[in-house]
Amino acid sequence: DQDRAGDPRNRQAMAARKRQVKGTERMTKIGAPVPREEDLRLLQGRGRYLDDVRTLDAARAVVFRSPVAHADIVSLNVDAARVAPGVLAVLTGDDLAARGLGNIGVLTPCKKMDDSPGFVRIRPLLAQGRVRYVGEAIAFIVAETLDQAKDAAELIEADFKDLPVLATLDDALADGAPALWDENPDNQAYTFKRGNAAATEAAIAGAAHEVRHRVCVNRLAGNAMENRGCIGRYDDLEDRYTLRATVQSVHGIRQQIAGQIFKMPQSKLRVVCDNMGGGFGIRGGVYPEYALSLWASEATRRPVKWIAAVVLYPECIQRHAVGGGENLSVHDARTAARHRAGDPRKQAGMIVGIDRALGDPLEGIDAVFDRQRLFARFRLM
């Protein structure tokens, strides 16, 4: 026995069993603090953010964007930009149609207020024929250097025919308002509903007091420390794509880009995210530049790097179908209160029902109200 215990192979096996038991114990301690492993290199300035990545032979890209909120594109001339020094490619909506790439769409649309099918309009990677918000991408310029790409973008000539602009939700929903999409004359995309509408109506109907009030919610914009950015790379030998980007969900991003846009198996796309300077939800969806960088790499046979600019190009504009104005959403709410005699805690009245006709979906409402007496719905434009 002593000889077997002294055998190095046996000692290694015993150590492996101890590590396995120790790892199992760690897995069973649900709720225990998880030691952070990334702090040391981050505090030492050794983090690797998107712009820190140096890719061999990478080209740089910028986006030519719409300076107007709503207009038909009368003409777009990119000839001078395509022959500018260092330019490798200038991609437009016409090129997008010729390539046959798909668009960004809504994964799970809902119904409208009257239970008719919701309106889901695909979002093109590049504008085709019309722009609908300031900053919408019109052309994607790829050059040897960032300065050369910017210089080429300034050579693009675009002529627009202005269309009516809807700056607030009230404007968009008003009778006779111009339609942002010809296929959707009422400008309503769909309605989100949650809760029990019948129980809420019953609670409000039986309340001693009912208050109707209108609450305006200011426009919100997420501003992370790190600009959005991406590096797209196409390997023509293996016919595979790699996207390194500032994203919060690599699997969701891969699913949308591969399935909706490139219409290929997900196994042909790899999405990588290293350190990222802030997310807050604004990095959870697909932005056009991610697919544009992959497509540009395919066209130029070079890795293509795009970093959102903060001065010359309005890359960080939060995009809404209804832009401008100070209020992002308006809540038409009814609140009903019922007095309960004999209970000092309820002398001021107890909220028994809430109906929010416009606004954000309510999260965590079980901790505040009885879900059976709360109903929320909001319309997306």
Secondary structure, DSSP 8 states (H G I E B T S, - for coil): -HHHHH-HHHHHHHHHHHHHHHHHHHHH-TT-----SSHHHHHTT----GGG---TT-EEEEEEE-SSSSEEEEEEE-HHHHTSTTEEEEEEHHHHHHHT---B--SS--B-TTS-B-----B-SS--SEE-STT-EEEEEEESSHHHHHHHHTT-EEEEEE-----SHHHHHSTT---SBTTBTT---EEEEEE-HHHHHHHHHT-SEEEEEEEEEE------SS--EEEEEEETTTTEEEEEE--S-HHHHHHHIIIIIS-S-GGGEEEE----S--TTTTSS--HHHHHHHHHHHHHTS-EEEE--SSSS-TT----SS-SSSEEEEEEEEEEEE--TT-GGGTT-EEEEEEESSS----SGGGTS-GGGEEEEEEE-
